[in-house]
Amino acid sequence: MSRPPQPVADPIMRVEDAFTPPESANDMGGEGGAAIGPLHEAARIAEALLFAGGEPMSASALAERMPPGTDVAAVLMGLKRTYAGRGVELVEAGGAWRFQSAKDLARLFAETRAAPRRLPKAAMETLAVIAYHQPVTRAEIEDIRGVSLSRGSLDLLLEIGWVRPRGRRRSPGKPLTFGTTEGFLSHFGLVSLDALPGKDDLKAAGLIDPRVEAAFDVPRPDGAPAADEDPLEAGDAAFYVDYAGGEEE
C-alpha cells in the first residue's frame, strides 16, 4: 500500500511541485499514467500565449484564456522562478508580463538591434517633468522648466505613446493634464510609477549636486487622480490639438 504524500511546509515548494510534471506524464505507451498537474498545464498555456503573442499580457488577460479557477499569480510566479537565470526571463513591466532576453546578454544584440530613436533634450526634460509631476498641465510644465513648451516636444511624446492627456484641471479654462502611459513603464522596465528613481537613487548616480541636496525634493507620483482634476470627457484625448508656438531654448 502506497504511503500518503507528506505535507510540504514551504508553499513555494508546493508551487514548484505543481509545475513539475510526473515522471510518467511523458510516457506515451503507459496506461493509467499520472496526469500533468493543473498548474503545470496552466504554465504551458501562459508560455504559449506570451511567446507566440509577441505582446506583453496582463494577468487578467491571461486569466481569460486559462481554465476557470486557475491561480494566475501562482502560475506567473512559478514561471518566473523557472526561467530565473536563463537566457530568457519572465518580467513584469507596466502591469503586463513578457519574456525578454537576460540583461547580461544584451551585448549579443548590440549589432543587430536598430538604434533607438534619440529624443531631443527638450523632449526628455518634458518627459521627466510629466513623469514626476503628473498630473501636470502645459503651463505647469513651462513653469517647472523655465522655458516655453513648443508644439514639437509634447506632440513627439504623444506620438511615441509615452504621454497621454489624462484629465482637466479645475481652474479657469480647464486646461488638460498630462501623465505617462503603460508604454512608458514598459519601455523603461518599470513595474509602476513607484519604481521611478527616488532622491537617494539620483544622489547615488551623481545626478544631484551636493550643494543643493538639502533643498532638492523628488516627487513620488502614484498615478491616482488629483483632488483638483476632472476625468476627460468623450473625445477630449482623441481631438487634442496643441496650439503652442515658438521654439524652446
C-alpha positions as CSV (number, residue, x, y, z in Angstrom):
1,M,0.0,0.0,0.0
2,S,1.5,3.3,-1.0
3,R,2.2,5.9,1.6
4,P,0.2,9.1,1.5
5,P,2.1,12.2,0.3
6,Q,3.7,14.1,3.1
7,P,2.7,17.8,3.6
8,V,5.3,20.3,2.5
9,A,5.9,23.2,4.8
10,D,7.2,25.6,2.2
11,P,4.4,26.9,0.0
12,I,6.9,27.8,-2.7
13,M,8.0,24.2,-2.9
14,R,4.3,23.2,-3.3
15,V,4.0,25.6,-6.3
16,E,7.3,24.2,-7.8
17,D,6.0,20.6,-7.4
18,A,2.8,21.6,-9.2
19,F,4.8,22.9,-12.1
20,T,6.9,19.7,-12.4
21,P,5.1,17.0,-14.4
22,P,5.1,13.5,-13.0
23,E,7.8,11.1,-14.5
24,S,5.1,9.1,-16.2
25,A,3.5,12.2,-17.8
26,N,5.7,11.8,-20.8
27,D,5.3,8.0,-21.1
28,M,3.0,7.8,-24.1
29,G,2.9,4.0,-24.0
30,G,1.7,3.5,-20.4
31,E,-1.9,3.1,-19.5
32,G,-3.3,5.0,-16.5
33,G,-0.2,7.2,-16.2
34,A,-0.4,10.2,-13.9
35,A,-1.9,13.3,-15.5
36,I,0.0,16.6,-15.6
37,G,-0.9,18.9,-12.7
38,P,-3.3,21.7,-13.3
39,L,-0.7,24.4,-12.6
40,H,1.8,22.8,-14.9
41,E,-0.8,22.8,-17.7
42,A,-1.7,26.4,-17.0
43,A,2.0,27.3,-17.1
44,R,2.2,25.7,-20.6
45,I,-0.8,27.9,-21.7
46,A,0.9,31.0,-20.3
47,E,4.2,30.2,-22.0
48,A,2.4,29.7,-25.4
49,L,0.5,32.9,-25.1
50,L,3.5,35.0,-24.0
51,F,5.9,33.5,-26.5
52,A,3.6,33.4,-29.5
53,G,1.6,36.5,-28.9
54,G,4.6,38.8,-29.2
55,E,3.0,41.4,-27.0
56,P,3.0,41.8,-23.1
57,M,-0.1,40.5,-21.4
58,S,-1.7,41.4,-18.1
59,A,-2.6,38.8,-15.5
60,S,-6.3,39.4,-16.2
61,A,-5.8,38.9,-19.9
62,L,-4.0,35.6,-19.3
63,A,-6.7,34.5,-16.8
64,E,-9.4,34.9,-19.6
65,R,-7.5,32.2,-21.6
66,M,-7.0,29.7,-18.8
67,P,-9.3,27.2,-17.2
68,P,-11.7,28.7,-14.6
69,G,-10.3,29.0,-11.1
70,T,-6.7,29.0,-12.2
71,D,-4.4,30.8,-9.7
72,V,-2.8,33.1,-12.3
73,A,-0.4,34.6,-9.7
74,A,1.0,31.2,-8.8
75,V,1.4,30.4,-12.5
76,L,3.3,33.6,-13.2
77,M,5.5,33.3,-10.1
78,G,6.3,29.7,-10.9
79,L,7.3,30.6,-14.5
80,K,9.4,33.5,-13.2
81,R,11.3,31.2,-10.9
82,T,11.6,28.5,-13.6
83,Y,13.2,31.0,-16.0
84,A,15.3,32.9,-13.5
85,G,18.9,32.8,-14.6
86,R,18.2,31.5,-18.1
87,G,18.8,33.3,-21.4
88,V,15.2,34.3,-21.5
89,E,13.4,35.6,-18.4
90,L,9.8,36.4,-17.5
91,V,9.5,40.0,-16.3
92,E,6.6,42.3,-15.3
93,A,6.6,45.9,-16.6
94,G,3.8,48.4,-16.7
95,G,1.3,45.9,-15.3
96,A,2.0,43.4,-18.1
97,W,4.1,40.3,-18.4
98,R,6.6,39.4,-21.1
99,F,9.6,37.2,-21.9
100,Q,12.8,39.0,-22.7
101,S,16.5,38.2,-23.0
102,A,18.5,38.4,-19.8
103,K,20.1,41.7,-19.2
104,D,23.6,40.4,-19.0
105,L,23.2,39.0,-22.6
106,A,22.2,42.4,-24.1
107,R,25.7,42.6,-25.7
108,L,24.7,39.8,-28.1
109,F,22.1,42.0,-29.8
110,A,24.2,45.2,-29.9
111,E,24.9,44.9,-33.6
112,T,21.5,43.5,-34.7
113,R,19.1,45.8,-33.0
114,A,18.1,49.0,-34.7
115,A,19.4,52.1,-33.0
116,P,16.7,53.5,-30.7
117,R,15.2,56.9,-31.6
118,R,17.1,59.6,-29.6
119,L,14.8,62.2,-28.2
120,P,15.8,65.9,-28.2
121,K,16.9,67.3,-24.9
122,A,13.7,69.4,-24.6
123,A,11.5,66.4,-25.1
124,M,13.5,64.4,-22.5
125,E,13.1,67.2,-20.0
126,T,9.4,67.5,-20.7
127,L,9.0,63.7,-20.2
128,A,10.8,63.9,-16.9
129,V,8.6,66.7,-15.7
130,I,5.5,64.8,-16.7
131,A,6.7,61.5,-15.2
132,Y,7.5,63.0,-11.8
133,H,4.8,65.8,-11.5
134,Q,1.8,64.1,-13.1
135,P,-0.9,65.1,-13.4
136,V,0.6,68.3,-14.8
137,T,-0.7,71.0,-17.2
138,R,1.2,72.6,-20.1
139,A,1.6,75.8,-18.1
140,E,3.0,73.9,-15.1
141,I,5.5,72.1,-17.4
142,E,6.7,75.5,-18.7
143,D,6.9,76.9,-15.1
144,I,9.0,74.0,-13.9
145,R,11.3,74.0,-16.9
146,G,11.6,77.8,-17.0
147,V,11.1,77.9,-20.8
148,S,8.1,77.9,-23.2
149,L,7.0,74.5,-24.4
150,S,7.0,74.2,-28.2
151,R,4.5,72.1,-30.1
152,G,7.1,69.6,-31.2
153,S,8.1,68.2,-27.8
154,L,4.7,67.3,-26.5
155,D,3.5,66.1,-29.9
156,L,6.5,63.8,-30.1
157,L,5.9,62.2,-26.7
158,L,2.2,61.7,-27.6
159,E,3.2,60.2,-30.9
160,I,5.6,57.7,-29.3
161,G,2.9,56.8,-26.8
162,W,4.8,57.6,-23.6
163,V,2.5,60.5,-22.6
164,R,-1.3,60.9,-22.7
165,P,-3.9,63.5,-21.8
166,R,-5.4,62.2,-18.6
167,G,-7.9,64.9,-17.3
168,R,-8.7,68.5,-16.8
169,R,-7.6,70.8,-14.0
170,R,-10.4,72.5,-12.1
171,S,-9.1,76.0,-12.8
172,P,-10.0,78.8,-15.3
173,G,-10.0,77.4,-18.8
174,K,-10.0,73.8,-17.5
175,P,-6.5,73.0,-19.1
176,L,-5.7,69.5,-20.0
177,T,-3.5,67.5,-17.6
178,F,-0.9,65.0,-18.8
179,G,0.5,61.8,-17.5
180,T,2.6,58.8,-18.6
181,T,1.3,55.6,-20.2
182,E,1.7,51.9,-19.8
183,G,4.0,52.1,-22.8
184,F,6.3,54.4,-20.9
185,L,6.5,52.0,-18.0
186,S,7.1,49.0,-20.3
187,H,9.9,50.8,-22.3
188,F,11.8,51.8,-19.2
189,G,11.2,48.5,-17.4
190,L,9.2,49.9,-14.6
191,V,6.6,47.9,-12.8
192,S,4.8,51.0,-11.7
193,L,5.4,54.7,-11.0
194,D,6.6,53.7,-7.6
195,A,9.7,52.3,-9.3
196,L,10.8,55.7,-10.6
197,P,14.3,56.6,-9.3
198,G,14.0,58.5,-6.0
199,K,16.2,61.1,-4.4
200,D,18.6,58.5,-3.0
201,D,18.9,56.8,-6.4
202,L,19.6,60.0,-8.2
203,K,22.1,61.0,-5.5
204,A,24.0,57.7,-5.8
205,A,24.1,58.2,-9.6
206,G,25.8,61.6,-9.1
207,L,22.8,63.4,-10.6
208,I,22.2,65.7,-7.6
209,D,24.6,68.5,-6.7
210,P,25.6,68.1,-3.0
211,R,25.3,71.9,-2.7
212,V,21.5,71.8,-3.4
213,E,20.7,68.4,-2.0
214,A,19.1,69.7,1.2
215,A,16.7,71.9,-0.8
216,F,16.1,69.4,-3.6
217,D,12.9,67.3,-3.5
218,V,11.9,64.4,-5.8
219,P,8.1,64.0,-6.2
220,R,6.7,60.5,-5.8
221,P,3.7,60.2,-8.2
222,D,1.2,57.4,-7.8
223,G,-0.9,57.8,-10.9
224,A,-4.1,58.4,-8.9
225,P,-6.5,61.3,-9.9
226,A,-5.6,64.6,-8.3
227,A,-8.1,66.3,-6.0
228,D,-8.4,69.2,-8.4
229,E,-8.6,67.0,-11.6
230,D,-11.7,66.0,-13.5
231,P,-11.7,63.0,-15.9
232,L,-11.6,63.5,-19.6
233,E,-14.9,63.9,-21.5
234,A,-15.6,61.8,-24.6
235,G,-13.4,62.9,-27.4
236,D,-11.0,65.1,-25.3
237,A,-8.0,62.9,-25.9
238,A,-8.7,62.0,-29.5
239,F,-9.2,65.6,-30.6
240,Y,-6.4,67.2,-28.5
241,V,-4.6,69.9,-30.5
242,D,-1.6,71.7,-29.2
243,Y,-1.7,75.3,-30.4
244,A,1.6,76.3,-28.9
245,G,4.0,78.5,-30.8
246,G,7.6,79.4,-30.6
247,E,10.7,77.4,-30.0
248,E,12.3,76.1,-26.9
249,E,15.8,77.1,-25.7
